[in-house]
Structures are given as C-alpha cells and as structure tokens.
C-alpha cells in the first residue's frame, strides 16, 4: 500500500514538474519509476514528456515547408533535433512523425543552395531526401536530419543569430 503511495506521489510530482516546464526533472522521475520496475507508470510519464516536447516545438515545426528562408530552416532543424533528443525513443511514432518533416525541410535547403549557386556535392543526399527518398525508412531519421543540417550549416550561409 505504501509503495502505491510512492508511485502516485512520484507521478503527481512529475506532472507538476512538466507543468512548470522542468522536463529534465520529469525525465529523471520516469527513469526512477522504470528502474523500480514500474514500467506502466514510467511509460505513461514518458508519453506525457513526449507530448510536452512536441508542444514546445510545435511553432517551428508547423512552419516547415518547401520554401522556407534560412532563418526558418535553422529553427526547424533545431526543433527537430530537440524532438529527437528529448522525446523518449519509445514515444509512439516519434521517428515517423519527424521523418514526415524531412522532405520539405530538405527541399528548402536545396532551394537555398540553388539560390546561393552552391554546387551540390556528389555525396549529398539532400535531393534524395527532398524527393521523399527516406520516407519509408523512419529508423534512419536522425542520420537524415544530420545530413540535412550538415549541408545547411556547411554549405549555406546560416544566419549568425541561429
């Protein structure tokens, strides 16, 4: 009976931390619950944590399109990296959801490269990603985002304040 109170109090504390925006504290409590063998409450808390991260990144993500200016591209890359870093890997459809943003993001980077008359390296996969070439492979979402970001940061002129 006492253990149920500990689990319930931990969940209440984690929800209060999420309400204050303390995702790290909530993540630690989810880890505590998981380590204590409370897989159900830990998974529930991880889902709440994932939703909080998605909500905090919603603005830059909803602005992703095929024709973004460099400042918006930088914000979108940062938001997607935050999602991959902070949303638990077992969050339902995390990689698939991130993956759907990659083709329009890559198309925007490609458009900036063409606008800036940058020679696209033979090894670049930005065109392939822009064409939806990785859409069937959500398991390589981090690699694909890293490739887009490398092309953008390395070849395009990312604004100094990004």
C-alpha positions as CSV (number, residue, x, y, z in Angstrom):
1,X,0.0,0.0,0.0
2,X,2.8,2.4,0.9
3,X,4.5,1.7,-2.4
4,X,1.4,2.7,-4.3
5,X,1.5,6.0,-2.5
6,X,5.2,6.4,-3.5
7,X,4.3,5.7,-7.2
8,X,1.3,8.0,-7.1
9,X,3.2,10.8,-5.4
10,X,6.0,10.4,-7.9
11,X,3.5,10.7,-10.8
12,X,2.0,13.8,-9.2
13,X,5.4,15.4,-8.7
14,X,6.4,14.6,-12.3
15,X,3.2,16.1,-13.7
16,X,3.8,19.2,-11.6
17,X,7.3,19.4,-12.9
18,X,6.0,19.1,-16.5
19,X,3.5,21.8,-15.8
20,X,6.4,24.1,-14.8
21,X,8.4,23.1,-17.8
22,X,11.0,21.1,-16.0
23,X,11.3,18.2,-18.4
24,X,14.7,17.0,-17.1
25,X,13.2,16.5,-13.6
26,X,10.2,14.6,-15.1
27,X,12.6,12.5,-17.2
28,X,14.6,11.6,-14.0
29,X,11.4,10.6,-12.2
30,X,10.3,8.4,-15.2
31,X,13.7,6.8,-15.0
32,X,13.3,6.2,-11.3
33,X,9.9,4.5,-11.9
34,X,11.3,2.4,-14.7
35,X,14.3,1.3,-12.5
36,X,11.9,0.5,-9.7
37,X,10.1,-1.9,-12.0
38,X,7.1,0.3,-12.5
39,X,7.0,0.1,-16.3
40,X,3.4,1.2,-16.8
41,X,3.7,4.5,-14.9
42,X,7.1,5.1,-16.4
43,X,5.8,4.6,-19.9
44,X,2.8,6.9,-19.1
45,X,5.1,9.6,-17.9
46,X,7.4,9.2,-20.9
47,X,4.3,9.7,-23.2
48,X,3.4,12.9,-21.2
49,X,7.0,14.1,-21.5
50,X,7.0,13.4,-25.3
51,X,3.8,15.4,-25.7
52,X,5.3,18.3,-23.7
53,X,8.4,18.4,-26.0
54,X,6.2,18.2,-29.2
55,X,4.1,21.0,-27.8
56,X,7.1,23.2,-27.2
57,X,8.4,22.6,-30.7
58,X,5.1,23.0,-32.5
59,X,5.7,26.5,-33.7
60,X,8.8,26.0,-35.8
61,X,7.5,22.6,-36.9
62,X,4.2,23.8,-38.3
63,X,6.1,26.4,-40.4
64,X,8.1,23.7,-42.2
65,X,7.5,24.0,-46.0
66,X,9.3,23.6,-49.3
67,X,10.1,27.3,-49.4
68,X,11.5,28.4,-46.0
69,X,14.0,31.2,-45.6
70,X,17.4,30.3,-44.0
71,X,16.3,31.6,-40.5
72,X,13.2,29.4,-40.5
73,X,15.3,26.4,-41.7
74,X,17.7,26.9,-38.8
75,X,14.8,27.0,-36.3
76,X,13.2,23.9,-37.9
77,X,16.5,21.9,-37.7
78,X,16.9,23.0,-34.0
79,X,13.3,22.0,-33.2
80,X,13.6,18.6,-34.9
81,X,16.9,17.9,-33.1
82,X,15.2,18.8,-29.8
83,X,12.4,16.3,-30.5
84,X,14.9,13.6,-31.3
85,X,17.0,14.4,-28.2
86,X,14.2,15.0,-25.7
87,X,11.3,12.8,-26.8
88,X,11.8,9.3,-25.5
89,X,12.7,6.8,-28.2
90,X,9.7,4.6,-27.3
91,X,7.3,7.5,-27.8
92,X,4.6,6.3,-30.3
93,X,5.6,7.2,-33.9
94,X,8.3,9.6,-32.9
95,X,10.6,8.8,-35.8
96,X,7.8,8.5,-38.3
97,X,6.5,11.9,-37.3
98,X,9.9,13.6,-37.5
99,X,10.5,11.8,-40.8
100,X,7.5,13.4,-42.4
101,X,9.1,16.9,-41.9
102,X,12.3,15.9,-43.7
103,X,11.3,16.1,-47.4
104,X,10.0,19.7,-47.2
105,X,13.0,20.7,-45.0
106,X,15.4,19.2,-47.4
107,X,13.6,20.9,-50.3
108,X,14.0,24.3,-48.6
109,X,17.8,23.6,-48.1
110,X,18.1,22.6,-51.7
111,X,16.3,25.8,-52.8
112,X,18.7,27.9,-50.7
113,X,21.7,26.0,-52.2
114,X,20.4,26.8,-55.7
115,X,19.6,30.4,-54.8
116,X,23.1,30.8,-53.5
117,X,24.5,29.0,-56.5
118,X,26.2,26.4,-54.4
119,X,27.5,23.3,-56.3
120,X,25.7,20.4,-54.8
121,X,28.3,17.8,-53.9
122,X,28.0,14.4,-55.5
123,X,27.8,12.8,-52.0
124,X,24.9,15.0,-51.0
125,X,21.7,13.2,-50.2
126,X,19.6,16.4,-49.8
127,X,18.0,16.0,-53.2
128,X,17.2,12.3,-52.4
129,X,15.6,13.3,-49.1
130,X,13.7,16.2,-50.7
131,X,12.2,13.8,-53.1
132,X,10.9,11.7,-50.3
133,X,13.6,9.0,-50.7
134,X,13.8,8.2,-47.0
135,X,10.1,8.3,-46.3
136,X,10.0,4.5,-46.0
137,X,12.9,4.4,-43.5
138,X,11.9,6.2,-40.3
139,X,14.7,4.3,-38.5
140,X,17.3,6.5,-40.2
141,X,15.6,9.7,-39.3
142,X,18.4,11.1,-37.1
143,X,21.0,10.3,-39.8
144,X,18.9,12.0,-42.4
145,X,18.3,15.1,-40.3
146,X,22.1,15.3,-39.6
147,X,22.8,15.1,-43.3
148,X,20.3,18.0,-44.0
149,X,21.8,20.0,-41.2
150,X,25.4,19.4,-42.3
151,X,24.5,20.6,-45.9
152,X,22.7,23.7,-44.5
153,X,25.4,24.6,-41.9
154,X,28.4,23.6,-44.0
155,X,27.4,25.0,-47.4
156,X,24.6,27.5,-47.0
157,X,25.1,30.7,-45.0
158,X,23.1,30.1,-41.9
159,X,22.3,33.5,-40.2
160,X,24.7,34.5,-37.5
161,X,22.0,34.7,-34.8
162,X,21.0,31.0,-35.3
